[in-house]
Amino acid sequence: MNEEVSTRAQSNYDQPDDHSSPKHRNSGNSYVPVSKPEVDYAELEEMASSPLPLVSPIFPPYPLLSSTMTGNHTLKAFKKAGLPTSMLSPPNVEGLDVNTAQKIQAADATLLRKNYEALLSIVREQQQAKELAESRATETLHDQEEQRAMFEVQIENMKLANVGLRSKVRALENRTSLPQVFEQYEQELRSLHTQVQQLQERNVTLELRASGVGIGANASSIDIKKKYQQVVEEKLALEREVMEYRKKESDLNNREEDLVAARLCKQRLSAEMNQALEKADQLHHENEKLLQEKAATAEELLATRMYLASLDNEKKKASILDRFVEKHGDRMTRLRQHDACSLGAKSESWRRDQYTRECEDKLLAAVKRSLPQAVPLCNKLLRRLEMQELSLREFSEREVDFINMLVELVSDQPGVSLKQMIEQEMMKLQT
């Protein structure tokens, strides 16, 4: 029973290509799916270019995964590659000769090679998708930082422009009081109208006086000259007053134009200030959206890191299993394939102690003396005992390595008991 268990475990560990990948490890006939580890493409290309060895007719090939043990993503990938998702039974070669069994096993190995190449293409696609997602996340973070810096600079510039516009408006309001300016304009206009009316009335009286002087016969020329001189002086004074009033009127027109320009400037500044406030609000909303996108990107990046950490953990476990398989995979098979005589002194001196060899020699000598015809049978029994002892010692060493491997596997899982895990693995080996 122990030999059968060891042979079955050995055949399961010795299967090539995709069945020995870290994605699916088996103990006995049970399969435990694990997450997909990081892929070494140089190793995969070398394995793909090397021919697939023929499977021994004694040990059946590795079956495919069951659809109940894979996730939705794995099932979709298998369907996309045209691979079967149900478990395939190994070819039955019992009762066949060696050549026919080898042909059947070669056909099965070819099918396994095709499945392996399809799975390799799926792994490459997943790796490319992962690298593309990481590059997109990095570019998104860089673009977000650049846009954020640009928006902050624009907001600061708009704040400075808004402060300048407010100071200009405040200075214009402090410099001119619009109601007082209009009242002053109206007062000056009323005073000018009254002065013009007075001048018109005075002009009429002067014309009447001049006509009266020309009609009167007793007026003297001296008085006329004096009056004429007075009229000329009054005329010059009136002309000077008219010039002053014209200057005042031009000043009033200039002030009115300045007032209109100030009003237009104030309206323009208020419109620009409103536009700046609207743009600042828009930039604030865009900044909030970018912050939300940043949070989502950070969550995706954290999930990706956790996924990569799980892949590293699975890769570590797979390396531990590979070391165990490399050490104990076909050790007993190679020992059994050698002849008992060729195994001879080298393995005996390595495995057995001096007392056991002396007992064997004494027994063989006694059989030769007493019953010479039983010497071949005795030799066979002694060789059989040697093989049994080698097997027991190999099993004990394998058991120690197996327990150490279980300790390493369970070291990063505090929720799993070592005793439970050992019992589960032993039950899998017994089945």
C-alpha positions in Angstrom: 0.0 0.0 0.0 2.8 2.4 0.9 4.6 1.6 -2.4 1.5 2.3 -4.4 1.0 5.7 -2.6 4.6 6.7 -3.2 4.4 5.6 -6.9 1.2 7.6 -7.4 2.6 10.7 -5.7 5.8 10.4 -7.7 3.9 10.1 -11.0 1.8 13.1 -10.1 4.9 15.2 -9.3 6.8 14.0 -12.5 4.1 15.3 -15.0 5.6 17.9 -17.5 4.6 21.2 -18.9 1.2 22.9 -18.0 0.2 20.2 -15.5 3.2 20.9 -13.3 2.7 24.7 -13.5 2.2 26.6 -10.2 -1.4 27.3 -11.1 -2.6 23.8 -10.3 -0.8 21.5 -7.8 -2.2 18.1 -6.8 -1.6 15.7 -3.9 -2.8 12.3 -4.9 -6.0 12.7 -7.1 -7.2 16.0 -5.6 -6.4 19.3 -7.3 -6.1 22.7 -5.5 -6.4 25.7 -7.8 -4.3 28.7 -6.8 -3.9 32.2 -8.2 -1.7 32.7 -11.3 1.9 33.7 -10.4 4.3 35.9 -12.2 5.4 34.4 -15.5 9.1 34.0 -16.6 8.7 34.3 -20.3 12.3 33.1 -21.1 11.6 29.9 -19.2 8.2 29.5 -20.9 9.7 30.1 -24.4 12.4 27.5 -23.7 9.7 25.0 -22.5 7.6 25.8 -25.6 10.5 25.2 -28.0 11.6 21.9 -26.3 9.7 18.8 -27.4 7.3 17.3 -24.9 8.6 14.0 -23.5 6.5 11.0 -23.9 4.5 10.0 -20.8 5.3 6.6 -19.3 2.7 4.0 -19.9 2.8 3.1 -16.3 1.8 6.5 -15.0 -1.3 8.3 -16.4 -1.0 11.9 -17.6 -2.2 14.9 -15.6 -6.0 15.6 -16.0 -7.4 19.0 -16.7 -9.0 21.2 -14.2 -12.6 20.8 -13.2 -15.0 23.6 -14.0 -16.2 23.7 -10.4 -12.7 24.5 -9.2 -12.1 27.5 -11.4 -13.4 31.0 -11.3 -15.5 32.8 -13.9 -12.5 34.5 -15.3 -10.6 31.2 -15.8 -13.6 29.6 -17.5 -13.9 32.5 -19.9 -10.2 32.3 -20.7 -10.5 28.5 -21.4 -13.6 29.0 -23.6 -11.8 31.8 -25.5 -8.8 29.5 -26.1 -11.1 26.6 -27.1 -10.0 24.4 -24.2 -12.3 22.0 -22.4 -13.4 23.0 -18.9 -14.3 19.6 -17.7 -12.0 17.0 -16.2 -10.5 14.6 -18.8 -9.8 11.0 -17.7 -6.4 9.6 -18.5 -6.1 7.0 -21.3 -6.6 3.4 -20.2 -3.6 1.4 -21.4 -4.2 -1.7 -19.3 -4.0 -4.9 -21.3 -2.2 -3.2 -24.3 1.3 -3.8 -25.5 4.1 -1.3 -25.0 4.0 0.2 -28.5 0.3 0.8 -28.6 0.4 2.3 -25.1 3.2 4.6 -26.2 1.2 5.7 -29.2 -1.8 6.5 -27.0 0.3 8.3 -24.5 2.0 10.3 -27.4 -1.4 11.4 -28.7 -2.4 12.4 -25.2 0.9 14.3 -24.8 0.3 16.2 -28.1 -3.1 17.2 -26.8 -1.5 18.4 -23.6 1.1 20.4 -25.6 -1.7 22.1 -27.5 -3.5 22.9 -24.2 -0.3 24.2 -22.7 0.4 26.5 -25.7 -3.2 27.9 -25.4 -2.7 28.5 -21.7 0.6 30.2 -22.4 -1.0 32.6 -24.8 -3.7 33.4 -22.1 -0.9 34.1 -19.6 0.9 36.4 -22.0 -2.4 38.3 -22.7 -3.0 38.7 -19.0 0.6 39.9 -18.4 0.2 42.5 -21.3 -3.1 43.7 -19.9 -1.6 44.1 -16.4 1.4 46.1 -17.8 -1.0 48.3 -19.8 -3.2 49.0 -16.8 -0.1 49.9 -14.7 1.2 52.3 -17.4 -2.3 53.9 -17.7 -2.5 54.4 -13.9 1.0 56.0 -13.9 0.1 58.3 -16.9 -3.2 59.2 -15.2 -1.4 60.2 -12.0 1.1 62.4 -13.9 -1.7 64.1 -15.9 -3.7 64.7 -12.8 -0.7 66.3 -11.0 0.0 68.5 -14.0 -3.6 69.7 -14.3 -3.9 70.3 -10.6 -0.8 72.5 -10.7 -2.0 74.4 -13.7 -5.4 75.0 -12.2 -3.9 76.2 -9.0 -1.7 78.7 -10.9 -4.8 79.9 -12.8 -6.8 80.4 -9.6 -4.0 82.4 -8.0 -3.7 84.6 -11.1 -7.5 85.2 -11.1 -7.5 86.1 -7.5 -4.8 88.7 -8.1 -6.7 90.1 -11.0 -9.9 90.2 -9.0 -8.1 92.1 -6.2 -6.7 94.6 -8.7 -10.1 95.2 -10.2 -11.7 95.7 -6.8 -9.0 98.3 -5.9 -9.6 100.2 -9.1 -13.3 100.3 -8.6 -12.9 101.4 -5.0 -10.5 104.2 -6.1 -12.9 105.5 -8.7 -15.8 105.5 -6.2 -13.6 107.4 -3.7 -12.4 109.9 -6.3 -15.7 110.9 -7.8 -19.2 111.2 -6.2 -21.7 111.0 -9.0 -24.7 112.8 -7.4 -22.5 115.8 -6.4 -21.0 116.0 -9.9 -24.5 116.2 -11.5 -25.7 118.8 -9.0 -22.6 120.9 -9.7 -23.2 120.6 -13.4 -26.9 121.7 -13.1 -25.9 124.7 -10.8 -23.3 125.9 -13.3 -25.8 125.5 -16.2 -28.5 127.6 -14.3 -25.9 130.3 -13.4 -24.8 130.5 -17.0 -28.4 130.7 -18.2 -29.1 133.6 -15.8 -25.9 135.4 -16.8 -26.9 135.1 -20.5 -30.3 136.5 -19.8 -28.8 139.4 -17.9 -26.4 140.1 -20.8 -29.2 140.0 -23.3 -31.2 142.5 -21.2 -28.2 144.7 -20.8 -27.6 144.6 -24.5 -31.2 145.7 -25.2 -30.9 148.6 -22.8 -27.6 149.7 -24.4 -29.1 149.6 -27.8 -32.0 151.7 -26.5 -29.6 154.2 -25.0 -27.6 154.4 -28.2 -30.7 155.0 -30.2 -31.8 157.7 -27.7 -28.4 159.4 -27.9 -28.5 159.6 -31.6 -32.0 161.1 -31.7 -31.4 163.7 -29.0 -30.2 167.1 -30.4 -28.7 168.4 -27.1 -26.2 165.5 -26.6 -22.7 166.6 -26.7 -19.9 164.7 -28.5 -17.9 164.4 -25.3 -20.6 162.5 -23.6 -21.1 160.3 -26.6 -17.4 159.5 -26.7 -17.4 158.6 -23.0 -20.5 156.5 -23.3 -19.0 154.8 -26.4 -15.8 154.1 -24.5 -17.8 152.6 -21.7 -19.8 150.5 -24.1 -16.5 149.2 -25.7 -15.1 148.4 -22.3 -18.3 146.6 -21.3 -18.2 144.7 -24.6 -14.6 143.6 -24.0 -15.6 142.5 -20.4 -18.5 140.6 -21.8 -16.3 138.9 -24.4 -13.9 137.9 -21.6 -16.8 136.5 -19.6 -18.0 134.6 -22.6 -14.6 133.1 -23.1 -14.4 132.1 -19.5 -17.9 130.5 -19.7 -16.8 128.6 -22.9 -13.8 127.3 -21.0 -16.0 126.2 -18.1 -18.4 124.6 -20.6 -15.5 122.7 -22.2 -14.3 121.6 -18.8 -17.8 120.4 -18.0 -18.0 118.4 -21.2 -14.6 116.9 -20.5 -15.8 115.9 -17.0 -19.0 114.5 -18.4 -17.0 112.4 -20.9 -14.7 111.2 -18.1 -17.7 110.3 -16.0 -19.2 108.3 -18.9 -15.8 106.5 -19.4 -15.7 105.8 -15.7 -19.1 104.3 -15.8 -18.2 102.1 -18.8 -15.0 101.0 -17.1 -16.9 100.1 -13.9 -19.4 98.0 -15.9 -16.6 96.3 -17.8 -14.7 95.6 -14.6 -17.8 94.1 -12.9 -18.4 91.9 -16.0 -14.8 90.7 -15.9 -15.1 90.1 -12.2 -18.2 88.0 -12.7 -16.5 86.0 -15.4 -13.5 85.4 -13.2 -15.8 84.2 -10.3 -17.6 81.8 -12.7 -14.3 80.4 -14.0 -13.1 80.0 -10.5 -16.2 78.0 -9.6 -15.8 75.9 -12.7 -12.1 75.2 -11.8 -13.2 74.3 -8.3 -15.7 71.7 -9.6 -13.1 70.3 -12.0 -10.6 70.1 -9.1 -13.2 68.1 -7.0 -13.7 65.7 -9.9 -10.0 65.2 -10.3 -9.7 64.5 -6.6 -12.5 61.9 -6.9 -10.7 60.3 -9.9 -7.5 60.4 -7.9 -9.1 58.5 -5.0 -10.5 55.9 -7.4 -7.1 55.5 -9.1 -5.5 55.1 -5.7 -8.0 52.3 -4.8 -7.3 50.5 -8.1 -3.5 50.8 -7.5 -3.9 49.4 -4.0 -6.0 46.5 -5.3 -3.3 45.8 -8.0 -0.6 45.8 -5.3 -2.6 43.4 -3.2 -3.0 41.1 -6.3 0.7 41.2 -7.0 1.5 40.4 -3.4 -0.8 37.4 -3.6 0.9 36.3 -6.8 4.3 36.6 -5.1 3.0 34.4 -2.2 1.7 31.8 -4.6 5.0 31.9 -6.5 6.9 31.3 -3.2 4.6 28.3 -2.4 5.1 26.9 -5.9 8.9 27.2 -5.6 8.7 25.2 -2.3 6.7 22.5 -4.0 9.1 22.4 -6.9 12.1 21.9 -4.6 10.2 19.0 -2.9 9.4 17.4 -6.2 12.9 18.0 -7.6 14.4 16.2 -4.5 11.9 13.3 -4.1 10.2 13.1 -7.6 11.7 10.0 -9.3 14.2 9.0 -6.7 12.6 5.6 -5.8 11.9 4.9 -9.5 15.5 5.2 -10.4 16.5 2.9 -7.6 14.0 0.3 -8.6 15.0 0.4 -12.3 18.6 -0.6 -11.5 19.5 -4.2 -11.1 20.0 -5.6 -7.6 23.6 -6.6 -8.5 24.4 -3.2 -10.0 23.0 -1.5 -6.9 25.6 -3.7 -5.0 28.3 -2.4 -2.7 27.9 1.3 -3.3 24.3 1.6 -2.2 24.9 -1.0 0.6 27.8 0.8 2.0 25.8 4.0 1.8 22.6 2.7 3.3 23.4 -0.2 5.7 25.5 -0.5 8.8 28.3 -3.0 9.5 26.3 -5.3 11.8 23.6 -5.9 9.2 26.2 -6.8 6.5 27.9 -9.2 8.9 24.6 -10.9 9.7 23.8 -11.3 6.0 27.2 -12.8 5.3 26.8 -15.3 8.2 23.3 -16.2 7.0 24.5 -16.7 3.4 27.5 -18.8 4.5 25.2 -21.0 6.7 22.8 -21.5 3.8 25.7 -22.4 1.5 26.9 -25.1 3.9 23.5 -26.5 4.8 21.3 -26.0 1.8 23.3 -24.9 -1.4 20.3 -25.1 -3.7 18.6 -22.3 -1.7 21.4 -19.8 -2.2 19.7 -18.0 -5.1 16.5 -17.7 -3.2 18.4 -16.4 -0.2 20.2 -13.8 -2.4 16.8 -12.6 -3.7 15.5 -12.3 -0.2 18.5 -10.4 0.9 18.2 -8.0 -2.1 14.5 -7.6 -1.3 15.3 -6.7 2.3 17.8 -4.2 1.1 15.3 -2.6 -1.2 12.7 -2.5 1.6 15.2 -0.9 3.9 16.1 1.7 1.2 12.4 2.4 0.7 11.7 2.8 4.4 14.6 5.2 4.8 13.6 7.1 1.7 10.0 7.3 3.0 11.2 8.6 6.4 13.4 11.2 4.8 10.6 12.2 2.5 8.2 12.4 5.5 10.6 14.8 7.3 10.9 17.0 4.2 7.2 16.9 3.6 6.5 18.1 7.2 9.1 20.9 6.8 7.4 21.9 3.5 4.0 22.0 5.2 5.5 24.2 8.0 6.8 26.6 5.4 3.5 26.6 3.5 1.4 27.3 6.6 3.8 29.9 8.1 2.0 32.8 6.3 -1.5 31.5 7.2 -2.1 31.9 10.9 -5.7 30.9 10.6 -4.8 27.4 9.4 -3.6 24.7 11.9 -0.6 22.7 11.0 -2.2 19.5 12.3 -5.3 20.0 10.1 -3.2 20.7 7.0 -1.0 17.6 7.6 -4.2 15.4 8.0 -5.7 16.8 4.8 -2.5 16.2 2.8 -2.2 12.6 4.2 -5.9 11.9 3.3 -5.2 13.2 -0.2 -2.2 10.9 -0.5 -4.2 7.9 0.8 -7.0 8.4 -1.7 
